[in-house]
Amino acid sequence: MKILGIDTSCDDTSVAVVEDGKHILSNVISSQFDLHEKYGGIVPELASRKHVESINYIIDHALAESEVSFQDLEAIAVTNRPGLIGALLIGVSAAKSLAFCHNLPLIGINHVEGHVYANFMQHDELTFPHICLTVSGGHTLLLKVNKGWTYKILGSTIDDAAGEAYDKVAQYLGLGFPGGRIIDDMAKKGDEKAIDFPRPLINRDDYNFSFSGLKTSVRYFVEKAQAAGNLPPLENIAASFQAAVVDVLVKKTIRAAQEYQVKSINLTGGVAANSRLRHNLRKTADEHNMHVFHPSIKLCTDNAAMVAGIAYQKYQQGQRDKLDLNASANSDLGQ
């Protein structure tokens, strides 16, 4: 069963064809990096316009790469929540048009649920139940994932997501965009113990996250050090900041796995590409006889393959959406 998936939730235009929920026949991603880099972040209106320019070409590219025609498809899936509303509307409009013209079922997908599913496309040994840490520019979410794709939300960010904090710290330090990759690379050359930045909420009983205060701490530290004329190497600031973020993410994830007595941890989302997070989470999990799964880099970032993949599961459960399907900037998982 082949499903075409579309994702325009943020700045990447992506279209994929996936067979039986796992076999990726194509996964085309058109990046807008060059467009937004000079602004130090995503400009929503520019992202929407670029999606309009790109979407038809990316659909054609994905079909050609997969050697599939619309007659071979059994459904059209599209991210319709959450994300940048203007960007989402481009993908939703394209998907509804295709579903109508080719008389195919339409399936609206929660973008976060796509991230949760990404590991299932590459790791058959990942089973239910498990703890999922989804970390990206817009989301920091800790879930218990149960059989049948039902979720218990354990915690989420109460302010900045981890990826957002990376971007803002990188921008403040003048390192460029996107901040996650730049800080990760720079941190490899620095001393993570050079500066003792705070670990927000790390010892609280709940599983919520907060990174706004950490971001502010970095700023205050830099301003004070500059005024005193003893600013340490940026590599040390980057490494110390990253160590604080990773410590919080790892400790809360492991504690959740212990509380719910599960042995599998699903790490996903754009920040799941972070080398320090992968290393520390695996190392700590090994110490507790747990196993960590994370997708390949291309499936960590926003992509349509994960959308088409989870859509297969939703199709099997009987989900069909009408042509009045709308986009939503915000949505709780499972709604």
N, C-alpha and C positions, 0 to 999 in steps of 0.2 A: 504494500500500500504506500503510495507516494503522496507526500503533502508538500506544497509550496508554502514557505514561511517568509514573512516580511517583518523587518524591525526598523523603525525610524524613531525610536524613543528619545534619542538625544541628537548627537551630531554625525553618527555613522549611518549611511544608507546601506542596508544589508538585505539580501534575498538569498534563500537557500532552498534546495530540494532534498528531502530526507525520506528514506524508505523504511517503513516499519519502525519508526521511532528512534532508530540508531544508526542506520547506514547513510552517511552523508554523501550524497551524489554531487552536490555543489554547495558552496557557502561563500558567496561573493560579498565583500565588504568594501564600500567606497568611503575612504576617510576624508574628513573635512579639516584635518590637522592644520594644513597650511593656511586655511581661511581664518581660523580662530587663534592661531599662535600669537599673532601680534597684539591681540587684546588680552592675553593672559588668562583666557577662559572662554567658555562657550557663549556666543551671542545668539539667543534664541531665534530672533527674526532672521538672521543670516543663515542659521541652520535650516530653518523651514524652507527658505528660498532655494537653498542648495538641494534639499530633498526633492523639491518640485522638478528641478533641472535633471536630477540623476535617476529618479525612480524607474522610469520606463526602460532606460538603458540597462540598469542593473537587473531588472526582471528578465530581459532578453538574454543577458549574459549568463545568468544562473540557469536558465532553461537550456541554453546552448551547451554550457559546460557539463550539465548532467545528461545531455542527449535525451531530453524528455520534452514532450509537447503537452499542451493543456489537456489533450484527450487522454493522456496517461495519468493525469492527476485525479485524486479522489477528494481533495479538500484544499481550501485556501486558509492559512492561518496568519494572524497578524497581531502584533503587540498593540493593544489599545489602552493599556494602563500599566503602571504610572509612567510619567515622563514629561517632557516639554510638550505642552498641549498643541502648539502649532505644528511641531514636528510629528507628533503622533497622528494628527489629522491627515497628513499626507499619506502615510502608510495605510491608515484605515480606509481612506477614500479609494486608494488604488486597489486594496483587497476586496472591497465591496463591489467595485466595478468589475473586477475579474470574476468574482463569484457569480455575479448577475449574468455577465456575458457568456460564461461557459457553463452555467447551470451547475455550479459546484457548492458544496456546503461551506459555510463560513464559520470560523472558530476564532473568537477573541481570546487573547492570552495575556495574563499578567506577566510583565517583564521579569519581575523578581522570581516568579515560579519557573521561568525559563532558565535563569541562572541556577536555581536549585537542581534542575533536571540535567544540566550540562554534564555532570560527572557520570550519569547513568549511560551516556552515549559512548563512554570510553572505559568504564570499569564495571564489568559484569558482577564482580564480587561485592559491590556496594549494595547492601540489603537494608531492609526495614526492621525496626526503627533505627534512626540514626540522628545525630546532632548535625545541623547545618549552620555554618557561619558564612553568611553572604556579605561581602565587603566590597563596596564600590564608591564612586564619587558621590552618589546620591543615597546610598543605603548602607547601614550597618545593622544587621539583623541576625539574631540567634534563634533558631527554630528546632523543634523536635519534629522530624518528618516520619509519618506513619504510613503503613501500607494503604494503598488506595489514594495516595496523594492528598492526605489530610495533614493539617499542620497545627502544632501548638506553638504559638509565638511566645518565646521565653523572654526576649528583650530586644530593644532597638535603641537607636540613638535619640537622645532628647534634645540635641542641637545639631552640630555639624557631624556629617558622616566622616569616616576615617579618610576616604579618598579626597573629600572636600578639604579636610585639614591639610593633607599633603599638598594640594594645589595652592592653598592660601599661604602656607609657610614658604613654599618654593617661590611664589610670586613676591612675597615680602623680602626674601633674601636675594631676589634678582636672579634666580636660577633658570627661569623659563617655564614653559608649559609643554606637556603635562607634568605636574610636580611629582607624581608617584614614581615614575620611571627615573627621573632625574635624581631625586633624593635617594632612591634605592642604590643607584650606581655610585653616587657620591659617598654614601655611607660606608661602602666597602673600603674606602680609603681613610676613614676616620676612626676615632676612638669613641665608642658608644658610652663609655663611662666618664667621659670628660665633663659632662654637665648633667646634674641630677634634676631633670625635668620631672614634674609631677605625673603620677599615674592616676588620672581621674576615675573615681568610682571603683577602683580595683578591689577594694576590700568590702564593698557594700554587698549585702546579701542578694540583691536582685541581679538581673542580667542586662540591665540597661547600660548604655555607653554615653560618654560625653567627651568631645574632643575640642570644644570651643575654648575652654580654659587652658588647655595645653597649648593651643595655637597662640593665645594671648601671652602665655608664659614665655614662649620663644621670642615674641616681639619685645616684651619688657626686658628680657635678658640681653638681647642685642642692643637695644637703646642704651641700657646701663653700661654695657661693655664698651660701646663706641664712645660714650661720654668720658669714660675713664681711660680710653686709649689702649685697651687691652682686649680687643675682639679676637677670640680664638679662631682657628681655621674653620671655614665654612663646612669642611668635611666632618669636623667634630660636632658642629651644631646639627648637621643633618643626621649623623649616626646616633646622637643622643636623643633627638626628637623621634627618630624611627624606633629606637629601643623602647621608648615610653609607650608608643602606640602598640607595638607588637606585644609587649608585656601584658597590657590590658586585654587585648584580643585573645591571647593564648590562655591566660589564667581563667577568664570567664568561660571560655569554650570547654576547657578540660573539666572545670568544676561542674558544668552542666552535664557533660557526659558521665561524670561520676554520679551525680544526683539521680539521673534517669537510667543509670546502669546499662549504658550502651557502649559498644566497643568500636563503632565506626563513626568517623567525623568527615563530613562533606564540606570542604573549603572551596568557595566559588565566588565569582564576581571579579571585577577588574583588579582589585587589590590582592586577589589570590595569586596574581602573577608576581607579587613581591617576594624576592628571594629570602629575605630575613624572616618573614612571616611563615613561609613554607618550611624553612629549616627549623625554626624554633618550635613550631606546632608539631612537626614530625618528631623532633627530639623529645619533647615533653610527653607526647602521646606514647611513644615507645616505652618510656619509663613507667607508664601506667597500663601497659599491655593493650593499647588502643592502636587503631590504624587510621591514617589520614589519607583521604583521596582528594586530588585536585585535578582539574582538567588541563589540557594543553593550553598554551598561551592564547591561541586564537579563540578558544571556547571560554576563556576567562572574560575577555572583553565583550562588548555588545556585539551580538551576531544573530542571524536569523535561523541558523541550524538548531539552536536550542529551542527556538520558538516553534519550529516545525516538529521537533522531537517531542516536546511536551504536548503538542496538539494531537499527536497520535494517541497518547494516553487519554486525552479528553474526548477524542472521537470515539474510542472504545467504551467510554463511560456514557456516551450518548449526547455529549454537548453539541448543539447546533445553534448558531446565533442568526438573528434576522438581519435584514439589510438596513435596519435602523440602528445597528450597532454604533455606539459613539465612543469617543476618546475621553479619558479622564486623567487629569494631571496627578491625582492622588488616589490610591486605592489600597486597602488592607489586603494582605494575601488571603486568597480563598474567596473573596467577593467577586 
